[in-house]
Amino acid sequence: MRIRKLFKFENAHIVRNCSSDRCKRSIHGHSYQVELILEAHRLDHGQMVYDFGLLKGNIKDIIDSFDHAITFWDKDDPSYIQACKDFSARWVSLPVSPSAEQFSRVIFFWADAILKQTQMQNGEQDVHLHSVIVHETATGYAQCFGDDVTNEQMGKLDLADFEFSEQVKAEWGDPMMYDKLKSGKSFINPSVDLQVQV
């Protein structure tokens, strides 16, 4: 069974080396919609794949890092990168270009890592990320699957290669979230009192 959770954010970027002149040479923004699709072959004690409320924590915070921020490729011109940092309190540095395709890979990479490091408390089993869909416009989206994340021909992803502005980190529910993620520390879901014994 699969479930879908929708997230939204507003973000600005430049996508270098693309075909469109406007896209590769001018800062521009989009109203993104992100679909996180989770899958499991059994249900938890609440008879859910995964409680939607649990996705409002670390996973929402990491996706929200992009909201009202500028995102840039760490291989871009150093003067452009410095200007982004100087003139925006909210920015995210990626080891890949900020295209819709790469946004879907990055969000899959982060959300998957958080899920794998989460200690479940309500009988969840076999919960995994099926795919991530990033709608960049009303008519265009990119969809990422697990194989896309590990495909180094699409660019290597490593937790150590991302950087977030201080303002972005300050707005996370847990300001140490990304450090925990990089160090492999567990995230612990809230414990549940069972009202009816299963």
GUVEXDREN-988810 format. One record per residue (C-alpha): residue in one letter; x, y, z. Coordinates in Angstrom, 2 decimals. Example, Ala and Ser with C-alpha at 12.3 -4.5 7.8 and 13.67 -1.06 7.14 Angstrom:
<drennus>
DRENNU, code, c1, c2, c3
DRENNU, A, 12.30, -4.50, 7.80
DRENNU, S, 13.67, -1.06, 7.14
</drennus>
This chain:
<drennus>
DRENNU, code, c1, c2, c3
DRENNU, M, 0.00, 0.00, 0.00
DRENNU, R, 1.15, 3.54, -0.73
DRENNU, I, 0.42, 6.89, 0.85
DRENNU, R, 1.20, 10.39, -0.41
DRENNU, K, 2.05, 13.54, 1.53
DRENNU, L, 2.16, 16.90, -0.23
DRENNU, F, 4.61, 19.68, 0.68
DRENNU, K, 4.99, 23.14, -0.86
DRENNU, F, 7.76, 25.72, -1.03
DRENNU, E, 8.77, 28.84, -2.96
DRENNU, N, 12.36, 28.86, -4.19
DRENNU, A, 14.73, 30.79, -6.47
DRENNU, H, 17.58, 29.37, -8.53
DRENNU, I, 19.61, 29.41, -11.71
DRENNU, V, 20.02, 26.14, -13.61
DRENNU, R, 23.37, 26.42, -15.38
DRENNU, N, 24.07, 24.62, -18.67
DRENNU, C, 20.40, 24.06, -19.54
DRENNU, S, 18.97, 24.80, -22.99
DRENNU, S, 16.78, 27.75, -22.01
DRENNU, D, 18.62, 31.07, -22.01
DRENNU, R, 16.35, 32.58, -19.35
DRENNU, C, 16.75, 29.59, -17.07
DRENNU, K, 20.55, 29.38, -17.23
DRENNU, R, 21.35, 33.10, -17.02
DRENNU, S, 18.74, 34.67, -14.75
DRENNU, I, 17.67, 34.09, -11.19
DRENNU, H, 14.04, 33.02, -11.24
DRENNU, G, 11.60, 31.32, -8.91
DRENNU, H, 8.96, 28.62, -8.81
DRENNU, S, 6.11, 27.55, -6.56
DRENNU, Y, 7.12, 23.93, -5.98
DRENNU, Q, 4.90, 21.08, -4.89
DRENNU, V, 6.56, 17.94, -3.56
DRENNU, E, 4.82, 14.58, -3.33
DRENNU, L, 6.41, 12.12, -0.93
DRENNU, I, 5.10, 8.61, -1.62
DRENNU, L, 5.68, 6.02, 1.11
DRENNU, E, 5.04, 2.30, 0.81
DRENNU, A, 4.64, -0.62, 3.20
DRENNU, H, 3.28, -4.15, 2.95
DRENNU, R, 1.68, -4.09, 6.38
DRENNU, L, 0.02, -1.48, 8.57
DRENNU, D, 0.97, -0.14, 12.00
DRENNU, H, -1.13, -0.40, 15.19
DRENNU, G, -3.25, 2.53, 13.96
DRENNU, Q, -3.81, 0.61, 10.72
DRENNU, M, -1.78, 3.13, 8.75
DRENNU, V, 1.27, 2.80, 6.51
DRENNU, Y, 2.77, 5.75, 8.40
DRENNU, D, 0.99, 8.45, 10.40
DRENNU, F, 0.84, 11.62, 8.28
DRENNU, G, 1.46, 13.64, 11.46
DRENNU, L, 4.93, 12.10, 11.78
DRENNU, L, 5.88, 13.61, 8.42
DRENNU, K, 5.34, 17.10, 9.88
DRENNU, G, 8.59, 16.85, 11.87
DRENNU, N, 12.11, 16.41, 10.53
DRENNU, I, 11.07, 15.54, 6.98
DRENNU, K, 8.89, 18.65, 6.70
DRENNU, D, 11.67, 20.77, 8.21
DRENNU, I, 14.29, 19.54, 5.75
DRENNU, I, 12.00, 20.16, 2.76
DRENNU, D, 11.01, 23.55, 4.20
DRENNU, S, 14.71, 24.51, 4.06
DRENNU, F, 14.05, 25.47, 0.44
DRENNU, D, 11.11, 27.76, 1.20
DRENNU, H, 11.73, 31.46, 0.48
DRENNU, A, 15.38, 30.58, -0.10
DRENNU, I, 17.82, 30.72, -2.96
DRENNU, T, 19.41, 27.41, -3.94
DRENNU, F, 22.67, 27.17, -5.80
DRENNU, W, 25.08, 24.55, -7.14
DRENNU, D, 28.34, 24.57, -5.18
DRENNU, K, 30.25, 24.46, -8.51
DRENNU, D, 28.75, 27.76, -9.68
DRENNU, D, 30.78, 30.96, -10.01
DRENNU, P, 32.25, 31.82, -6.56
DRENNU, S, 31.19, 35.47, -6.86
DRENNU, Y, 27.59, 34.42, -7.56
DRENNU, I, 27.63, 32.04, -4.58
DRENNU, Q, 29.00, 34.77, -2.33
DRENNU, A, 26.34, 37.22, -3.52
DRENNU, C, 23.63, 34.65, -2.71
DRENNU, K, 25.05, 34.30, 0.79
DRENNU, D, 25.50, 38.05, 1.25
DRENNU, F, 22.04, 39.09, 0.11
DRENNU, S, 19.80, 36.26, 1.31
DRENNU, A, 19.37, 35.07, 4.88
DRENNU, R, 17.95, 31.79, 3.57
DRENNU, W, 20.06, 29.76, 1.17
DRENNU, V, 20.94, 26.13, 0.45
DRENNU, S, 24.10, 24.92, -1.27
DRENNU, L, 23.77, 21.68, -3.25
DRENNU, P, 26.45, 19.38, -4.72
DRENNU, V, 24.28, 19.21, -7.86
DRENNU, S, 22.50, 21.79, -10.01
DRENNU, P, 19.10, 22.88, -8.60
DRENNU, S, 16.94, 21.48, -11.42
DRENNU, A, 13.58, 19.82, -10.70
DRENNU, E, 15.26, 16.48, -11.36
DRENNU, Q, 17.95, 17.15, -8.78
DRENNU, F, 15.48, 18.58, -6.26
DRENNU, S, 13.60, 15.26, -6.47
DRENNU, R, 16.85, 13.31, -5.94
DRENNU, V, 17.98, 15.51, -3.04
DRENNU, I, 14.61, 15.37, -1.25
DRENNU, F, 14.45, 11.59, -1.74
DRENNU, F, 18.01, 11.30, -0.40
DRENNU, W, 17.26, 13.37, 2.72
DRENNU, A, 13.82, 11.88, 3.48
DRENNU, D, 15.06, 8.33, 2.95
DRENNU, A, 17.99, 8.91, 5.31
DRENNU, I, 15.67, 10.32, 7.99
DRENNU, L, 13.26, 7.37, 7.67
DRENNU, K, 16.10, 4.84, 7.87
DRENNU, Q, 17.43, 6.52, 11.03
DRENNU, T, 14.00, 6.73, 12.69
DRENNU, Q, 13.14, 4.45, 15.59
DRENNU, M, 9.50, 3.51, 15.04
DRENNU, Q, 7.19, 3.23, 18.08
DRENNU, N, 3.81, 2.13, 16.75
DRENNU, G, 4.33, -1.17, 14.97
DRENNU, E, 5.47, 0.37, 11.67
DRENNU, Q, 7.36, -2.17, 9.60
DRENNU, D, 8.79, -2.19, 6.11
DRENNU, V, 8.00, 1.53, 5.63
DRENNU, H, 10.13, 2.92, 2.84
DRENNU, L, 10.14, 5.76, 0.37
DRENNU, H, 8.67, 4.67, -2.97
DRENNU, S, 9.31, 7.91, -4.87
DRENNU, V, 9.43, 11.68, -4.73
DRENNU, I, 7.71, 13.88, -7.30
DRENNU, V, 8.73, 17.54, -7.57
DRENNU, H, 6.33, 19.76, -9.52
DRENNU, E, 8.29, 22.80, -10.68
DRENNU, T, 5.37, 24.22, -12.66
DRENNU, A, 1.70, 23.34, -13.18
DRENNU, T, 2.66, 21.35, -16.27
DRENNU, G, 6.06, 19.85, -15.46
DRENNU, Y, 7.46, 17.57, -12.78
DRENNU, A, 10.36, 15.19, -12.09
DRENNU, Q, 9.95, 11.86, -10.30
DRENNU, C, 12.79, 10.15, -8.45
DRENNU, F, 13.10, 6.51, -7.38
DRENNU, G, 15.73, 4.89, -5.17
DRENNU, D, 17.89, 3.81, -8.12
DRENNU, D, 18.09, 7.43, -9.27
DRENNU, V, 19.58, 8.51, -5.94
DRENNU, T, 22.42, 6.00, -6.12
DRENNU, N, 23.09, 6.58, -9.83
DRENNU, E, 26.37, 8.54, -9.74
DRENNU, Q, 25.98, 9.42, -13.44
DRENNU, M, 23.31, 11.83, -12.16
DRENNU, G, 25.74, 13.30, -9.61
DRENNU, K, 27.04, 11.93, -6.33
DRENNU, L, 25.05, 12.76, -3.20
DRENNU, D, 26.75, 12.76, 0.18
DRENNU, L, 25.33, 14.25, 3.37
DRENNU, A, 28.59, 16.13, 3.98
DRENNU, D, 28.24, 18.03, 0.68
DRENNU, F, 25.17, 20.11, 1.58
DRENNU, E, 25.26, 23.45, 3.34
DRENNU, F, 22.42, 25.44, 4.91
DRENNU, S, 22.40, 29.07, 6.00
DRENNU, E, 22.21, 29.81, 9.72
DRENNU, Q, 18.70, 31.22, 9.26
DRENNU, V, 17.50, 27.98, 7.66
DRENNU, K, 18.96, 25.87, 10.47
DRENNU, A, 17.53, 28.18, 13.15
DRENNU, E, 14.02, 27.51, 11.84
DRENNU, W, 14.22, 23.71, 12.13
DRENNU, G, 12.32, 22.18, 15.05
DRENNU, D, 15.62, 20.57, 16.03
DRENNU, P, 18.53, 22.88, 15.10
DRENNU, M, 20.90, 19.89, 15.34
DRENNU, M, 18.79, 17.77, 12.95
DRENNU, Y, 21.28, 17.75, 10.10
DRENNU, D, 24.23, 17.02, 12.38
DRENNU, K, 22.30, 14.05, 13.78
DRENNU, L, 21.53, 12.92, 10.25
DRENNU, K, 25.20, 13.11, 9.21
DRENNU, S, 26.41, 11.30, 12.35
DRENNU, G, 23.85, 8.49, 12.01
DRENNU, K, 22.07, 9.23, 15.31
DRENNU, S, 18.53, 7.92, 15.65
DRENNU, F, 15.40, 10.01, 15.42
DRENNU, I, 12.79, 8.64, 17.81
DRENNU, N, 9.09, 8.80, 17.02
DRENNU, P, 6.73, 9.49, 19.93
DRENNU, S, 5.66, 6.48, 21.97
DRENNU, V, 2.05, 5.38, 21.69
DRENNU, D, -0.35, 4.04, 24.33
DRENNU, L, -2.43, 1.32, 22.71
DRENNU, Q, -6.13, 1.71, 23.56
DRENNU, V, -7.17, -1.58, 21.98
DRENNU, Q, -4.85, -4.55, 22.07
DRENNU, V, -4.17, -5.90, 18.63
</drennus>
